Amino acid sequence: MLTSYYGDPLDYLEAYNQLREFEPDLADVSLSLVPGEGGSVTGRPSLSSDILIQRVESVPVRQIKDRYAQKFLEYKDIVEVEYSANYIGNDSSVKVIKDSSGIYFVHYAIEPERLSVESYENKYFTTLKVIGTVSNLEGKVIYQFGKDFSINLDEEKLKSVSRQPLSLRDMFPLVPGNYKLSILVKNEASKEFTSIERNLIIPQDEDVLQMTSLILGYNMKKDERQQDGLRPFQIGNNQIYFQANSIFVRQDTLVTTFQIHGINQALREKGEIRFTFFKGEDEFRSTVKRIPEYPDLPNILEQFSLREFTPAHYRIKVSLFVDGREVLFVSEAFDVSYLEAIARPWIYSKVLPESEDPVYSYIIGTQLFNSGKIAEARESLEKAFQIIPESLDFALNLAQIYMVLAEYKKVESVLLPFLNQPKPPKYEVFFILGKAYQNAGELNKAIDTFDKTISHYGLNINLLNSIGVCYFQMGNAKEALVAWEKSLEINANQPHIKKSVKLLKEEK
């Protein structure tokens, strides 16, 4: 059984009764847009009212259907057919925050418009699969990641979160560059999916004066304890609580935080930050602070009471001034609601390893390798491997670096220990090691390694073609012909192998 957290949309009577307690006139309008006409005793809206708004409703419905198709086509390679008509909207936020270690992290929050779960014996559960892709401006994939978020609730917990939107939050490191970020979230229980796309800029030059985008929160929590890991949307010791749609109530204190990078000594002494609020197009209020008032640079955090902000649409502009001249600014829109309280998100995130963990060197090294920055990638991956040499993932990526650099002995030193373990390693270990032997001219070792690969993983054309090349280079045309003909039995559409076989047969 599937359950949605946001109430039964078909229970018109319950909705009518709740509205009537709050505002009787609004309750009557909910049943009919025709003056003087009431709804049915069941609370069902009148048919004439439905007809009246039918044409109005048809436009957004068509747009939603188009959006289903657009999103399904965009993610068709990783979204199964049963998801195709189940795209749901979301609110989202993506921010780039520089860690104290110097690593830039991309923080993201996704708040789907609903969350459906399966139930069994008063237990409620689902798994959200998150698939992310970071591509450069040429479309080359620089980084991919996948995570599962398992949600398990009892009945009491389900009731407590039923009125709250889910906010799924995570973060990952990213090397300097300009990128497109795509994140897909699939609900395995309901076969619904949602997605976000953003353009990202990770600064190339850390000495250039830069200001990050604003995070607007409704609360913050200062953690004075020794940090035991990284948390999404934490800046310094401050955990920022926010809602992706940036809606606040007048009882809130607006938390504004951002970073300024590349501040020199002169700016530290003379720089000023101006916080300007606009209500609509009109300036509402302004506050100026001197940079020396912020001891935790590059992190800047300021709080503003919203008690004097009447319900409306607002914009906050944060500017950096030097000698009375504006040199940088960023802005962010937000709304103040007429409601006295609104449901805040139920935040679901995981604590990540601290920034010194070698996993980040591994991820950054992989991104650098995919960006073509081989020397920098080598340095980062060697750092990770030296700390955890037993990590197969670390070893494989470092071995690929050594293959590109033609340092075949280092490939052997990195991968050979994994062949001596009781359980056979991944196919890639055998294949890369075999290619390293082949490229180094150690052809007997290469053939022996490829044969071991076949014994564990079976035949494929890559192994057979490589064995054929090794035998050919050794002058053993007979064995080369056997390997290549077997390869053609598996896949006859290999023109270069066909040509080699033909030449060998003609030489007999």
N, C-alpha and C positions, 0 to 999 in steps of 0.2 A: 504493500500500500504506500502511495506517495502522499506526503503531507507538505503543504506550503505554509511558511511561517507567517504569512501576512493576512490571515483570515480567509473566510469563504466568500469569494466575490459574487456568488449567486444568492447569498442570504440577505435579500433586500429588506426583509422585515426587521432583522436585527440592526442593520445599518440605519433604517428609518427611525427606530426607537432610540438609538444612541444619538442621532442628530437632533431628534425632537427634544431631548433633555438639554441639549446645548443651545439650539437655536430653532424654534418651531417653524419659522418662515422658511429657513433653509431646508428643513425636513420636507415641507410641502413641495418645494421646488424640485427636490430630488425625485418625486414621484411624477410630476408633470410640469412641463414648461408652458402649458396652456392655462392662462389665468382662470381661476374658478373651478378647474377640473381637478379632482383628487385621484389618487391611485386606487388600486384594489385593496381589499381588506387584508390581503397577504403581504402588502407592501410592494407589490410588483409595479414598476413604472407603467404608465398608461400607454396603450398602443399608439394613440395619436401623437403623443410626445416622442415616441420612438421614430415614427414616420417623419416627424418634423426635423429631427436631427440626423436622419439617415444619410442625407447627402453630405452633411458636414463631416460625419464620421467616415465616409468612404474615402476621403482624401488621405488621412493619416493611415488608414488600414492598408491602402495601396502602397504607401511609403514603407510601412512596416514589412509588408511582403517583399518589396524590393530589397529591403535591408537584409531579410533572411537570405535571399538569393545572393546578394552581394557578398555577405560574410561567408556563406557556405562556399562560394566559388573561390574566395580569397584563401580560405583555409582547407580546401577540398582534399589536399594531400594528407592532412592529419585529422580530419573530422570524418567519422564514419557516416554512412548514408542515414542511419536512424536519427542522427542529430540534425539533419538538413533543414527541417521546418521548426526547429526549436531554439532559434537565436533569441536571447533576452538582452535587454539593455543594461547599462550599469553607469554608476558614477565612478570616477577614477582620479588618481593623482600620481604624478611621477616627478620626483625631485632628485637632483644630483647634489650629494653632500660629500665634502672631502673629510676623510677621517684624520685623526691626529697623527696616524702613521704616514700620511701623505697619499694614501690610496683614495681614489674617487669611487664612491659607491652610488649605484642607481637604486633609489628606494621607490617602491611602487605600492599602491593600495588600490584594490578593485572591490567595489561594492555592488554586487549584482542586484537587480531589481527584485529578485525573489530567490529563495533557497528552498528547494524541495528535498525531502529525505524519505528513505524507506523505513518501514517500521516492522518490528518483530518482537512479540512478547514485551510490550511497553519499552522497547529500546528503539531509538531513532538514529539513523546513520546514513552516511554517504561518503564518497571519496571525490574530492575535487582534484582533477589532474591539471597541472599548470605547465604549459609548454611555451618557452620564450625563445625568440630569435633576434639577434642583433646583426644587422647588415650595414656595410659601408655604403657610400653614395653610389658606388658602381654596382651594388646589388650582391657583392660577395659576402657570404656569411662569415662573421668574425667570431661569433659565440652563440652557442645553443645550450639551453638548459631545460630540464624537466623535473618536476617535483610533484609528489602526491601529498595532499592534505586530507587526512582521515578525520571525519567529524562523527563523534559518538555522543549521544545525549540520552539521558533518562527523561521520564515524563516531566519531572519537576524542572529540570534545566530547560527543556523544550518550552515550557510555559514562560519561564523567566526571560527567554530570548526571543519569544514569538513576536514581540512588538519592536524588536531592534533589527536594523539592517546588518547584515554580515559584512565586515571589512576584512578582506584577505590581504595580508601585508608581508612583503619580503624585500630582499635587497641582494645585490651582487656587484662585484668590482668590475670596472671597465677602464680600459686604457684610453689615452687621449685620441680624439678623432671626432668626426661627424658621422652620425649613425641614424638608422631607422630601427626603432624598437617595436616588435610585435609580440603580444602576449595573448595566448588563448587559454581559457579556463573551461574545462568540460566537467559537468556534473554526471557522474556515472549512474546515479540512481534514476534521474529523470531524463537523461539524454538531452539535456539543455546545454547550450554553450554561449559564452560571451567573450568579448575580445577588446583589446585596446591597442592603439598605435600611437607612437610619439616619435618626433624627431629629437635627437639628443646631441648635445655638444659637450665633449669632455675637453677642457682647456689643454692646449698643447704647451703653452709657455706659462709656467707658474709665476714668473716675475711680472707678467702683465696684469695691470689693475683690472679686477673683475668682481662682479657682484652676482650672487646666485639668486634664483627666483625665491619668492617668499613662501613660507609655510604659515598658514593661518590656523591656529588652534583655539579650541574652547577651554583647554585646560593643559597643565603641564605638571610633571612630577620630577622633582630633583632627586637624584640617586646619589647619596654621599658615600655609599659603600664602594668597595673595590669592584670594578667592573668584572663580571664573570662571562662576558660575551657581548656580541653586537646585536642590537635590536633595531628593526626598521624605524625610521623617523626619530632617532635619538641623536641630538646634537650635543656634544660634550657630555655632561651629566644630566641633561634635561630630556626627558621623554615627552614628546609632543602628542597630545590627543586632539584629533581633528576629524571633521567629516568632509568627505570629498566634494560634496555639493556646496560647501562654504556657506551654510545657513546657521545663523546665530540667533539667540534671544537676548533681550535687554538685560537679563540677569547675568549674562556671561561676561567674563573678562577675556578680551581678544588677545591671544598670545601671538606675537609676530616675531619670527626668527628667520635668519638668513646668514650668509657668510660673505665676507669681503676678502678677496685674495690679492696678493701683490702690494700690500700696504708698506710703503717705505717709512723711514723715521720721520720725515717731514709731515707726511699725512697723519701719522700717529699723534703728532703734536698739534697740528693745525686743522685737521679734518673735522667736518661736522656732518651729522646725519639728520635730515629733515623728514619727519613723518607727516604726510598731508592726507587728510581724508576728504573725499568728494562725495556729496550726496547728489546723485544724478550728474549734472555737469557743473554744479556749483561747489566751490570749496567750502568745506564744513568746519574743519579745524586743522591746526598745524602745531607740531611740537618739534623743537630742535634739541639735539643732544650732541655733545662733543665726543669724538672718538676716544679720548683718554678715559671716558666714563665706562668703557667696556673693557674689563681686564682679561676677558676670555677670547680675545681676537684669535682667529678670524671669525669666531662665532659671535653673533649679535642677537640679543633677545630683548624684547620690549613688550610691556603689557598695557592694555588700555581698557578701562571700564566702558561698557556699552550702555550704561543706564540712561544717558542723554541722547542715544541714537534712536530716533523714532523708526518704526517699521518702514523700510525702504531699501532700495538698491544702492550700495556704496562701493567706493573704490579707494584703496589705500595706495599711495605712491610714496616710495622710499627713495630719497635722493642723497647722494654723497656730494658735499660741497667742499671746495678748497679755495680759500681766499675769496669767498663770496660767489664762486663760479660753480655751477652744477657740472660735474664730470661723469657721473653715472646715475642711473635710476632704474628701478623696477616697479611694477605695480601689480595689484591683484584685486579682483572683484569679490564682493561678498554681499550677503543679504541679511538683514535683521528682520526676523519674523514677528508677526503680531501675536503669536502664541506665547504663553508664559513658559512653556517647556516643550521640548521636542525629544524624540527618541534618539539617543546617541548610539553609534555603532557597537556591535559586539565584535571586538577585535580578535582575529585569529592569526597569530604569527608564531614563528619559532625563533629561539635564541640561536644566533650563529656563532661560530668560533671567533675568538679574538683576532684582531688584525695581524698578529704575529704568526698565526697558524700557517703552515706551509701550503695549505689548500689554496690560499690566495695567490701565492707565487706560482702554483701550478695553473690556476685559471688565467692569471695575467700572462704567463708564458705562452699558454695555448692561444690566447687572443693575439699576442704579438706575432706568433708563428703564422697564424691565419692572415695577419696583416702584412706579411712579407718582411717583418723586421727580425731577421734570423739571429743576429748577434745579441740583441736585447732578449729575445725569447730564450736563447741558450742560457744566458746568465740567470734568468728567472727560474727556468726549469731545473737547472743544476742545483740551485739553492733548495728547491723543494725536494729533489731526489736525495740530496746529501742528508737531509733531516729524516726522511722516511724512505730508505732504499728498498724496503720490502713492498712499497706500493706499486702494483702492476701498472696502474694508470699513469703514475709519474714516470715510470721506466719507459713505457711505450712512447709517450710524447717526446721524452728526451732522446730516445733512440731515433725517432723520425728527424729530429734536428741533426743528429750525427750523420744520418743517411744523406741529408741535403748537403752537409759539409764534407762528405766523403771520408769521414773518420770512422772507418769500418771496425777497427779494433775496439773503439769505444762502444760501438753498438754491441759487440760481443760481450764486453765486460758488463754492460748494463743488463742484457737480456739472458745471458747464459745461465745465471743462477736460478731463473724461473723454470728452466728445463729439468733441473735436478730435484724438483719437488715431487712428492707422491702423486698429486693430482695434476694432470696435464694442464698447462696454461692456455690462454686464449689462442685461437688460430693466428692472430696477428703476430704473436711472439715468434712462432715458428717461421712464418712467411718473411717477416722483416729480417730475422737473423739469417735465413737462407739467402735472401737477396744481398745482404751485407757480405756473406761469404762469396757469392757469385761475383759481385762487383769488385771484390778484393782479389779475385783470381783463385780463390781456394775452392775449386770446383767440386772436388770429392766431398768436402764438408758441406757444400751447398746441396749436392744431390742427397747426401745422407739426411740432412735436415728436412728437405722437401719430402723424402720418403717417410720420415717420421710424421710429418704433417698429414700425409695421406692415410697413414695407419690410424691416426686419431680422428680425422675429420673427413676422410673420403676424397675421391677424385674431384678436381675442378680444372677448368682450362688454364687458369693462371699457374697452377702448380705444374701441370703437364707441359705447358709452353716453356716455363723456366727450366724444367729438367731437360727438355729438348735442346734449349740454348746451351746449357752446361755441357751436354754430351757433344754437341756440335763443336764447341770451342775446344774440347778435348780431342777432337778428331775422330770421334766414334759416331760415324754417320748412321750406322745401323740402329743404335739405341735412340739416337735423335729422331729418326724416322718413326720408330715405334711410339715414342711419346707424342709426337705431333699428330700422327694418324689417330691415336686415341683421343686427342683433344678435338679433332675434327668430327669424330663420332658423337661427341657431346654437343658441339656447336659447329655446324658446317659453314656458318657465315663468318669466316675468318680469312679474308683475302690474303693477308701477309703470310699466314701459316700455310695456306694452300700453295702459295708461290714457293715457299721454302721446300715443301714436300715434293713439288714438281721438279725443282732443281736437283734435289737429292736423287730422285728416281732416274732422271736423265743422265746423271753422272755414273750410274751403275754400269 
